Amino acid sequence: VLPDGRKIELDDFIDDIAKARVTGYCVTSGLVDAYTKCLAAPVFSAPGKIEATMCLVVPIDTSEDRTGELVALLRDRAARLSIP
């Protein structure tokens, strides 16, 4: 249940998780509030075991180019913290 009372559909949530596993990151826009989007990348404690995520919250109107740059930076930093 989101802060505004909306409920995330379970099938949608599972689909988003599957997509994030494939892409190696997740971007949600307007999920928590109407003004921000969250960029997240996994930190692994062992191969295939996600221990945590690193994330950035940016204004929702951040350009796609800038979002892509930030996702690449975030994935790089998360990989540096991960155990190979």
C-alpha positions in Angstrom: 0.0 0.0 0.0 1.5 3.3 -1.1 1.5 6.5 1.1 -1.5 7.8 -0.8 -3.5 4.7 -0.2 -3.2 3.1 -3.6 -2.5 -0.6 -3.7 0.1 -2.0 -6.1 -1.3 -5.0 -8.0 0.6 -8.1 -7.1 1.0 -9.2 -10.8 2.3 -5.8 -11.7 4.8 -5.9 -8.8 6.0 -9.4 -9.8 6.4 -8.3 -13.5 8.4 -5.3 -12.3 10.7 -7.5 -10.3 11.2 -9.9 -13.3 12.1 -6.9 -15.5 14.6 -5.5 -12.9 16.3 -8.9 -12.7 16.8 -8.8 -16.5 17.9 -5.2 -16.8 19.9 -5.1 -13.5 18.1 -2.0 -12.3 14.7 -0.5 -11.6 13.2 2.9 -12.2 9.8 3.9 -10.7 8.2 7.2 -11.6 5.5 8.8 -9.5 5.1 5.7 -7.3 5.6 7.3 -3.9 4.7 10.8 -4.9 3.9 12.7 -8.0 7.1 14.7 -8.1 9.9 12.1 -7.9 11.2 8.9 -9.5 13.5 6.4 -7.9 16.4 4.7 -9.6 17.6 1.5 -7.9 20.4 -1.1 -8.4 21.1 -4.3 -6.5 24.1 -4.9 -4.2 25.0 -8.6 -4.1 26.5 -10.4 -1.0 27.2 -13.5 -3.2 26.6 -14.4 -6.8 22.8 -14.2 -7.3 22.0 -13.1 -3.8 20.8 -9.6 -3.5 21.6 -8.1 -0.1 20.5 -4.5 -0.5 19.8 -1.9 -3.1 21.4 1.5 -3.8 19.0 4.1 -4.9 18.7 7.7 -6.0 15.5 9.8 -5.8 15.4 12.5 -8.5 12.8 14.9 -9.8 10.2 13.2 -12.0 11.0 15.5 -14.9 14.7 14.4 -15.0 15.5 13.8 -18.7 15.8 10.3 -20.1 19.4 11.0 -21.0 20.2 12.1 -17.5 18.3 9.2 -16.0 20.3 6.8 -18.1 23.5 8.4 -17.0 22.5 8.2 -13.3 21.4 4.6 -13.7 24.8 3.7 -15.2 26.6 5.4 -12.4 24.4 3.8 -9.8 24.9 0.3 -11.3 28.6 0.8 -11.3 28.7 1.9 -7.7 26.4 -1.0 -6.6 28.7 -3.4 -8.5 31.7 -2.0 -6.7 30.0 -2.8 -3.3 29.0 -6.2 -4.4 30.8 -9.4 -3.6 31.6 -11.2 -7.0 
